[in-house]
Amino acid sequence: MSKIVMAIGIFLICLVSACTTASPCTNGWVLYEEKCYFYSNFKETWHTASAYCQAFNSKLAEPKTQEEVVFLSQQAAQTVNDSQYFIGVTDAFLEGEWVYASSRIPIKVTIPWTHSGPQHSQEQDFVATDTLPPVNGQYTKKTSTDTSNFICEYSLDVEPVLVIG
C-alpha cells in the first residue's frame, strides 16, 4: 500500500511542477507565437513606458502581422478592462508616417483605428490599443504627456533581464 501512496505522491508532485510544460517566457509574461509579452498594470507616458521595456531587454510591442494586431488588443481586453495600452508604433519622427519605434520601419499591418483614425495631429504621435467601450479592440492615438498602461515584447531568441525580489 505504501508504494502506491508513494507513487501517487510522486505523480502529483510531478504533475504540478517539473513534469508540466513550462512557458519559455519570464514569469508574468504571456507567450504568443515566438514572442513574450508583458501587460503592465500601471500607467506611464509613452517615453517612460519605452524606457521601462528597454530596462528589461524588451521594447514596446510592435505588431508585425494582422494576427498579432488582434492578439494584442484581445489580450489587453482580457488583462484589464477599460484601459489603453501603448505599443511601439509612432509618427513622432515624421508626421503621418506610422513606423515601428525601434527601427523606424513603416508599419505594414492594418491598424483598426477608432473613430479618430490616423489623421494627422501634431500632438498625437503614439499608438495605444483601446479596451474602452464602445471602441474595444481598436487603436487610438495619444500625446507624449498622456499616461497609459503599456505592452512590452521580446523575441524568444533574446534573453530578458530577470528581476529577483
C-alpha positions in Angstrom: 0.0 0.0 0.0 2.8 2.5 0.8 4.3 2.0 -2.6 1.0 3.0 -4.2 0.7 6.1 -2.0 4.3 7.0 -2.7 3.7 6.6 -6.5 0.6 8.8 -6.3 2.6 11.4 -4.3 5.4 11.4 -6.9 2.9 11.7 -9.7 1.2 14.6 -8.1 4.4 16.4 -7.4 5.5 15.8 -11.0 2.1 17.0 -12.3 2.2 20.4 -10.5 5.9 21.1 -11.0 8.7 19.6 -13.1 6.6 17.5 -15.4 4.4 20.3 -16.7 5.5 22.2 -19.8 6.9 25.4 -18.5 6.4 28.6 -20.6 9.7 29.8 -22.2 8.7 33.3 -21.1 9.8 35.1 -18.0 7.3 34.7 -15.1 4.3 37.1 -15.6 4.9 37.4 -19.4 2.4 35.9 -22.0 3.6 33.7 -24.8 2.3 34.2 -28.4 4.0 32.8 -31.4 7.7 33.3 -30.9 7.4 36.3 -28.6 6.7 37.0 -24.9 4.5 40.0 -23.9 4.2 41.9 -20.6 1.0 43.8 -20.0 1.6 46.5 -17.4 -0.9 47.1 -14.6 0.3 50.6 -14.1 0.3 53.8 -16.3 3.3 55.7 -17.7 3.9 58.2 -20.5 4.9 56.6 -23.8 8.6 57.5 -23.3 8.7 56.2 -19.8 7.0 53.0 -20.8 9.5 52.6 -23.6 12.4 53.0 -21.2 10.8 50.5 -18.8 10.6 47.9 -21.5 14.2 48.6 -22.5 15.3 48.1 -18.9 14.1 44.5 -19.2 15.7 43.8 -22.6 12.4 44.3 -24.4 10.6 47.0 -26.4 7.1 48.3 -26.7 5.1 45.7 -28.6 5.4 46.1 -32.4 2.8 44.0 -34.2 4.2 42.7 -37.5 1.2 40.5 -38.5 -2.6 41.1 -38.6 -2.9 38.2 -36.1 -0.6 40.0 -33.7 -2.6 43.2 -34.0 -5.7 41.3 -33.0 -3.9 39.3 -30.3 -2.5 42.4 -28.6 -5.9 44.1 -28.3 -7.8 40.9 -27.3 -5.2 40.1 -24.6 -5.3 43.7 -23.4 -9.1 43.4 -23.0 -8.7 40.2 -21.0 -6.0 41.6 -18.8 -7.5 44.9 -17.6 -10.8 46.3 -18.9 -11.5 49.9 -19.5 -7.8 50.9 -20.2 -5.5 51.7 -23.0 -2.1 50.1 -23.7 0.8 51.9 -25.5 2.5 49.9 -28.3 5.7 50.7 -30.2 4.1 52.5 -33.2 4.6 56.2 -33.7 4.6 59.0 -36.2 6.8 61.2 -34.0 9.7 61.1 -36.4 7.6 62.3 -39.4 4.0 63.4 -39.1 1.6 61.0 -40.8 4.2 58.2 -41.3 3.5 55.4 -38.8 6.6 53.4 -38.1 7.9 50.9 -35.6 9.7 52.9 -32.9 12.7 50.6 -32.5 13.6 50.5 -36.2 11.7 53.4 -37.8 10.5 51.0 -40.5 7.0 51.9 -41.8 4.3 49.5 -40.4 2.9 47.0 -42.9 -0.1 45.9 -40.9 -3.5 47.5 -41.0 -4.3 49.2 -37.7 -8.0 49.1 -36.8 -8.3 52.8 -35.7 -11.0 54.2 -33.5 -13.3 56.8 -35.0 -10.5 59.4 -34.7 -8.5 57.4 -37.3 -4.8 58.0 -38.1 -5.4 61.6 -39.2 -2.5 63.9 -38.7 -2.3 65.6 -35.4 0.8 67.3 -34.3 0.3 66.3 -30.7 -0.9 62.7 -31.0 2.1 60.7 -32.1 1.8 57.5 -30.1 -0.5 54.5 -30.6 -2.4 52.6 -27.9 -4.8 49.7 -28.1 -8.1 50.7 -26.5 -10.2 48.4 -24.3 -12.7 51.1 -23.5 -16.3 50.6 -24.8 -17.5 51.2 -27.5 -14.2 51.0 -29.4 -12.9 47.9 -27.6 -10.1 46.3 -29.6 -9.4 49.3 -31.8 -6.3 51.5 -31.7 -6.2 55.2 -30.8 -3.6 58.0 -30.8 -2.2 59.6 -27.7 0.1 62.5 -26.8 3.6 62.4 -25.2 2.1 63.6 -21.9 -0.8 61.1 -21.8 -0.3 58.2 -19.5 -1.4 54.7 -20.3 -0.8 51.0 -19.5 1.7 49.5 -22.0 2.8 46.2 -23.6 6.4 45.1 -23.8 7.7 42.3 -26.0 10.8 40.3 -26.6 11.6 37.5 -29.0 12.4 34.1 -27.6 15.8 34.3 -29.3 16.7 37.3 -26.9 17.2 36.6 -23.2 15.3 39.1 -21.0 16.8 40.5 -17.8 15.3 38.7 -14.8 14.3 40.5 -11.7 14.6 38.8 -8.4 12.6 40.0 -5.4 
